Amino acid sequence: MFATPAFAQTAGAAAGPDGFLAMIIQFAPLLLVFVVFYFLILRPQQKRARDQAATIGAVKKGDSVVTAGGVLGKVTKVEDAFVEVEIAPSIKIRVVKSTLADVTPLGSKPAND
């Protein structure tokens, strides 16, 4: 044996902080990861969801819409939970409001025109 038992016992005691401080030092990186995750991932996603809900809630007659299924059309009637969309001349479908993916206000032009 290279070390006596007394030396081995004292060497381990001086290795790091004890008690509450050691616990804080161990949890600090984990807490930092959660804070960064919240600010980089969760907050922008919640803001985007609020903006999308506000846009869908403000849909009105004459707006151009795109559904989650990719159907494009013009809003002809708005109800509480449903929207009537004209997808071709004299062809109208009822769509659940929450499935609208994009709303373009009346009178706006596409980017490529």
Rosetta constraint file for C-alpha pairs under 8 A:
AtomPair CA 3 CA 7 HARMONIC 6.38 0.50
AtomPair CA 3 CA 8 HARMONIC 6.47 0.50
AtomPair CA 4 CA 8 HARMONIC 6.41 0.50
AtomPair CA 5 CA 9 HARMONIC 6.28 0.50
AtomPair CA 6 CA 10 HARMONIC 6.54 0.50
AtomPair CA 7 CA 11 HARMONIC 6.18 0.50
AtomPair CA 8 CA 12 HARMONIC 6.63 0.50
AtomPair CA 9 CA 13 HARMONIC 6.82 0.50
AtomPair CA 10 CA 14 HARMONIC 6.84 0.50
AtomPair CA 11 CA 15 HARMONIC 6.88 0.50
AtomPair CA 16 CA 22 HARMONIC 7.65 0.50
AtomPair CA 17 CA 21 HARMONIC 6.45 0.50
AtomPair CA 17 CA 22 HARMONIC 5.41 0.50
AtomPair CA 18 CA 22 HARMONIC 5.45 0.50
AtomPair CA 19 CA 23 HARMONIC 6.62 0.50
AtomPair CA 20 CA 24 HARMONIC 6.29 0.50
AtomPair CA 21 CA 25 HARMONIC 6.21 0.50
AtomPair CA 22 CA 26 HARMONIC 6.27 0.50
AtomPair CA 23 CA 27 HARMONIC 6.29 0.50
AtomPair CA 24 CA 28 HARMONIC 5.89 0.50
AtomPair CA 25 CA 29 HARMONIC 7.76 0.50
AtomPair CA 26 CA 30 HARMONIC 7.86 0.50
AtomPair CA 27 CA 31 HARMONIC 6.10 0.50
AtomPair CA 28 CA 32 HARMONIC 6.08 0.50
AtomPair CA 29 CA 33 HARMONIC 6.23 0.50
AtomPair CA 30 CA 34 HARMONIC 6.46 0.50
AtomPair CA 31 CA 35 HARMONIC 6.30 0.50
AtomPair CA 32 CA 36 HARMONIC 6.21 0.50
AtomPair CA 33 CA 37 HARMONIC 6.02 0.50
AtomPair CA 34 CA 38 HARMONIC 6.10 0.50
AtomPair CA 35 CA 39 HARMONIC 6.38 0.50
AtomPair CA 36 CA 40 HARMONIC 5.97 0.50
AtomPair CA 37 CA 41 HARMONIC 5.51 0.50
AtomPair CA 37 CA 42 HARMONIC 6.88 0.50
AtomPair CA 38 CA 42 HARMONIC 4.85 0.50
AtomPair CA 38 CA 43 HARMONIC 6.11 0.50
AtomPair CA 39 CA 43 HARMONIC 5.54 0.50
AtomPair CA 39 CA 44 HARMONIC 7.47 0.50
AtomPair CA 40 CA 44 HARMONIC 6.90 0.50
AtomPair CA 41 CA 45 HARMONIC 6.33 0.50
AtomPair CA 42 CA 46 HARMONIC 6.13 0.50
AtomPair CA 43 CA 47 HARMONIC 6.19 0.50
AtomPair CA 44 CA 48 HARMONIC 6.11 0.50
AtomPair CA 45 CA 49 HARMONIC 6.21 0.50
AtomPair CA 46 CA 50 HARMONIC 6.22 0.50
AtomPair CA 47 CA 51 HARMONIC 6.18 0.50
AtomPair CA 48 CA 52 HARMONIC 6.12 0.50
AtomPair CA 49 CA 53 HARMONIC 6.15 0.50
AtomPair CA 50 CA 54 HARMONIC 6.18 0.50
AtomPair CA 51 CA 55 HARMONIC 6.16 0.50
AtomPair CA 52 CA 56 HARMONIC 6.18 0.50
AtomPair CA 53 CA 57 HARMONIC 5.99 0.50
AtomPair CA 54 CA 58 HARMONIC 6.19 0.50
AtomPair CA 55 CA 59 HARMONIC 6.53 0.50
AtomPair CA 55 CA 103 HARMONIC 6.95 0.50
AtomPair CA 56 CA 97 HARMONIC 6.82 0.50
AtomPair CA 56 CA 98 HARMONIC 7.11 0.50
AtomPair CA 56 CA 100 HARMONIC 6.86 0.50
AtomPair CA 56 CA 103 HARMONIC 7.14 0.50
AtomPair CA 59 CA 63 HARMONIC 6.73 0.50
AtomPair CA 59 CA 78 HARMONIC 7.64 0.50
AtomPair CA 59 CA 103 HARMONIC 7.05 0.50
AtomPair CA 60 CA 75 HARMONIC 6.95 0.50
AtomPair CA 60 CA 77 HARMONIC 7.70 0.50
AtomPair CA 60 CA 78 HARMONIC 6.37 0.50
AtomPair CA 61 CA 74 HARMONIC 7.88 0.50
AtomPair CA 61 CA 75 HARMONIC 5.07 0.50
AtomPair CA 61 CA 76 HARMONIC 5.16 0.50
AtomPair CA 61 CA 77 HARMONIC 5.78 0.50
AtomPair CA 61 CA 78 HARMONIC 6.56 0.50
AtomPair CA 62 CA 74 HARMONIC 5.94 0.50
AtomPair CA 62 CA 75 HARMONIC 5.18 0.50
AtomPair CA 62 CA 76 HARMONIC 6.20 0.50
AtomPair CA 62 CA 105 HARMONIC 7.59 0.50
AtomPair CA 62 CA 106 HARMONIC 5.57 0.50
AtomPair CA 63 CA 74 HARMONIC 5.74 0.50
AtomPair CA 63 CA 75 HARMONIC 5.46 0.50
AtomPair CA 63 CA 103 HARMONIC 6.66 0.50
AtomPair CA 63 CA 104 HARMONIC 5.78 0.50
AtomPair CA 63 CA 105 HARMONIC 4.79 0.50
AtomPair CA 63 CA 106 HARMONIC 4.77 0.50
AtomPair CA 64 CA 72 HARMONIC 7.35 0.50
AtomPair CA 64 CA 73 HARMONIC 5.72 0.50
AtomPair CA 64 CA 74 HARMONIC 4.46 0.50
AtomPair CA 64 CA 75 HARMONIC 6.28 0.50
AtomPair CA 64 CA 103 HARMONIC 5.90 0.50
AtomPair CA 64 CA 104 HARMONIC 5.05 0.50
AtomPair CA 64 CA 105 HARMONIC 6.42 0.50
AtomPair CA 64 CA 106 HARMONIC 6.79 0.50
AtomPair CA 65 CA 72 HARMONIC 5.83 0.50
AtomPair CA 65 CA 73 HARMONIC 5.59 0.50
AtomPair CA 65 CA 74 HARMONIC 6.11 0.50
AtomPair CA 65 CA 75 HARMONIC 7.02 0.50
AtomPair CA 65 CA 100 HARMONIC 6.83 0.50
AtomPair CA 65 CA 101 HARMONIC 7.51 0.50
AtomPair CA 65 CA 102 HARMONIC 5.60 0.50
AtomPair CA 65 CA 103 HARMONIC 4.55 0.50
AtomPair CA 65 CA 104 HARMONIC 6.13 0.50
AtomPair CA 66 CA 70 HARMONIC 5.94 0.50
AtomPair CA 66 CA 71 HARMONIC 5.57 0.50
AtomPair CA 66 CA 72 HARMONIC 4.60 0.50
AtomPair CA 66 CA 73 HARMONIC 6.68 0.50
AtomPair CA 66 CA 100 HARMONIC 5.98 0.50
AtomPair CA 66 CA 101 HARMONIC 5.58 0.50
AtomPair CA 66 CA 102 HARMONIC 5.09 0.50
AtomPair CA 66 CA 103 HARMONIC 6.60 0.50
AtomPair CA 67 CA 71 HARMONIC 5.29 0.50
AtomPair CA 67 CA 72 HARMONIC 6.68 0.50
AtomPair CA 67 CA 95 HARMONIC 7.99 0.50
AtomPair CA 67 CA 99 HARMONIC 5.72 0.50
AtomPair CA 67 CA 100 HARMONIC 4.27 0.50
AtomPair CA 67 CA 101 HARMONIC 5.05 0.50
AtomPair CA 67 CA 102 HARMONIC 6.94 0.50
AtomPair CA 68 CA 99 HARMONIC 5.40 0.50
AtomPair CA 68 CA 100 HARMONIC 5.75 0.50
AtomPair CA 68 CA 101 HARMONIC 5.10 0.50
AtomPair CA 71 CA 87 HARMONIC 7.50 0.50
AtomPair CA 72 CA 87 HARMONIC 6.29 0.50
AtomPair CA 73 CA 85 HARMONIC 5.63 0.50
AtomPair CA 73 CA 86 HARMONIC 5.30 0.50
AtomPair CA 73 CA 87 HARMONIC 4.38 0.50
AtomPair CA 73 CA 88 HARMONIC 7.45 0.50
AtomPair CA 74 CA 85 HARMONIC 5.33 0.50
AtomPair CA 74 CA 86 HARMONIC 5.18 0.50
AtomPair CA 74 CA 87 HARMONIC 6.64 0.50
AtomPair CA 75 CA 83 HARMONIC 6.79 0.50
AtomPair CA 75 CA 84 HARMONIC 5.84 0.50
AtomPair CA 75 CA 85 HARMONIC 4.50 0.50
AtomPair CA 75 CA 86 HARMONIC 6.29 0.50
AtomPair CA 76 CA 83 HARMONIC 7.72 0.50
AtomPair CA 76 CA 84 HARMONIC 5.60 0.50
AtomPair CA 76 CA 85 HARMONIC 5.75 0.50
AtomPair CA 76 CA 86 HARMONIC 6.49 0.50
AtomPair CA 77 CA 83 HARMONIC 5.86 0.50
AtomPair CA 77 CA 84 HARMONIC 4.94 0.50
AtomPair CA 77 CA 85 HARMONIC 7.28 0.50
AtomPair CA 78 CA 82 HARMONIC 6.51 0.50
AtomPair CA 78 CA 83 HARMONIC 4.69 0.50
AtomPair CA 78 CA 84 HARMONIC 6.39 0.50
AtomPair CA 79 CA 83 HARMONIC 5.89 0.50
AtomPair CA 81 CA 96 HARMONIC 6.00 0.50
AtomPair CA 81 CA 97 HARMONIC 5.51 0.50
AtomPair CA 81 CA 98 HARMONIC 7.70 0.50
AtomPair CA 82 CA 94 HARMONIC 6.41 0.50
AtomPair CA 82 CA 95 HARMONIC 5.54 0.50
AtomPair CA 82 CA 96 HARMONIC 4.51 0.50
AtomPair CA 82 CA 97 HARMONIC 5.04 0.50
AtomPair CA 83 CA 94 HARMONIC 5.63 0.50
AtomPair CA 83 CA 95 HARMONIC 5.24 0.50
AtomPair CA 83 CA 96 HARMONIC 6.27 0.50
AtomPair CA 83 CA 97 HARMONIC 5.86 0.50
AtomPair CA 84 CA 92 HARMONIC 6.42 0.50
AtomPair CA 84 CA 93 HARMONIC 5.58 0.50
AtomPair CA 84 CA 94 HARMONIC 4.39 0.50
AtomPair CA 84 CA 95 HARMONIC 6.16 0.50
AtomPair CA 85 CA 92 HARMONIC 5.42 0.50
AtomPair CA 85 CA 93 HARMONIC 5.33 0.50
AtomPair CA 85 CA 94 HARMONIC 6.19 0.50
AtomPair CA 85 CA 95 HARMONIC 7.01 0.50
AtomPair CA 86 CA 90 HARMONIC 7.06 0.50
AtomPair CA 86 CA 91 HARMONIC 5.66 0.50
AtomPair CA 86 CA 92 HARMONIC 4.24 0.50
AtomPair CA 86 CA 93 HARMONIC 6.41 0.50
AtomPair CA 87 CA 91 HARMONIC 5.98 0.50
AtomPair CA 87 CA 92 HARMONIC 6.10 0.50
AtomPair CA 87 CA 93 HARMONIC 7.38 0.50
AtomPair CA 88 CA 92 HARMONIC 7.35 0.50
AtomPair CA 95 CA 99 HARMONIC 7.27 0.50
AtomPair CA 96 CA 100 HARMONIC 7.49 0.50
AtomPair CA 104 CA 108 HARMONIC 6.97 0.50
AtomPair CA 109 CA 113 HARMONIC 6.69 0.50
